[in-house]
Structure formats: C-alpha cells, structure tokens
Amino acid sequence: MAAKNYLNVPYAEKDAAKALGARWDPAKKKWYAPDSSALGEFSQWLEDAAGAKKSTKPSAAKKTLQGVVTKAVDKNFVAYSGELPPWS
C-alpha cells in the first residue's frame, strides 16, 4: 500500500478537499490525498513528514508590515484614530 499524503484541512474547507478527492482517515482523524499523482490539487493543505503545514508562500510573506504608512486615494478620506468617531 502506498503511503498516504496527509493534509492539514481546516473544518471550513473540508467540503472543498472532499470535492477534489481527499479521503478521511478515521484512525488518524485527518484528511489525505489518495493519489500522489494529483498532489498539486491539494498543495494548500499539504503537510511535511513532521506533520507541519508546508508553506506555499515565499518566506518574505511572513514578514509583518509594521510601520508601513499608506496614503488614501480618495481626497475626502478621513483616517480614524480610534478615539472619537469621525461622524461626531
């Protein structure tokens, strides 16, 4: 028997994984991809051998955007500081 490719599927996405052909392993309580030739369809849920979710995004995407200032395109935009509502 071929090794199962376990998936890290959140409950909210279980129907999408099932529609692609994922199967439920009741012993491990995890979804798995039954056919290793179709792993590309399950890339968002793939796990590595240690059980951690594989990152499909570049590592730069993990950096936070603290200190980044954006400017509004709309000239009538009023930034909300969180203290008093702007409509008062």
C-alpha positions in Angstrom: 0.0 0.0 0.0 1.3 3.5 -0.9 2.0 6.0 1.9 -0.9 8.4 2.5 -0.2 12.1 1.9 -1.9 13.7 4.9 -3.4 17.1 4.5 -4.0 19.9 7.0 -7.5 20.8 6.1 -9.5 23.2 8.3 -13.0 22.1 9.0 -14.4 25.0 7.0 -12.6 23.7 3.9 -13.4 20.0 4.3 -16.0 20.0 1.6 -13.6 21.6 -0.9 -11.0 19.0 -0.1 -13.5 16.2 -0.4 -14.7 17.5 -3.8 -11.1 17.2 -5.1 -11.0 13.6 -4.0 -9.5 13.8 -0.5 -10.4 10.9 1.9 -10.9 10.9 5.6 -8.7 8.6 7.8 -10.8 7.9 10.9 -7.8 6.4 12.8 -5.7 9.5 12.5 -8.6 11.9 12.2 -7.0 13.6 9.2 -7.7 14.0 5.5 -5.3 12.5 3.0 -4.8 12.6 -0.8 -5.4 9.1 -2.1 -3.4 9.5 -5.3 0.1 11.0 -5.2 -0.1 12.0 -8.9 -2.8 14.6 -8.0 -0.9 16.3 -5.1 -0.9 19.6 -7.0 -4.6 20.0 -6.4 -4.0 19.7 -2.6 -1.0 21.9 -2.3 -2.7 24.4 0.0 -3.2 21.6 2.6 0.0 19.5 2.2 2.0 18.6 5.3 5.6 17.7 5.6 6.8 14.4 7.2 6.8 16.0 10.6 3.1 17.0 10.3 3.7 20.7 9.9 1.9 22.5 7.1 4.2 23.1 4.1 4.5 26.8 3.2 3.4 27.5 -0.3 4.3 31.2 0.0 7.7 32.8 -0.1 9.3 33.4 3.3 9.1 37.1 2.7 5.4 36.9 3.0 5.8 36.1 6.7 7.2 39.5 7.5 4.9 41.9 9.1 4.1 45.4 7.8 4.6 47.3 11.0 5.5 50.9 10.4 4.1 50.9 6.8 2.1 54.0 6.0 -0.3 54.0 3.1 -2.0 57.1 1.6 -5.6 57.2 0.7 -6.5 57.7 -3.0 -9.8 59.5 -2.1 -9.2 63.1 -1.2 -12.2 63.1 1.1 -10.9 60.2 3.2 -10.6 60.8 6.9 -8.4 58.4 8.9 -10.0 57.0 12.0 -7.6 57.3 15.0 -9.8 55.0 17.2 -10.6 57.7 19.8 -13.7 59.6 18.7 -15.9 58.6 15.8 -15.3 60.9 12.8 -19.1 61.5 12.5 -19.5 63.1 15.9 
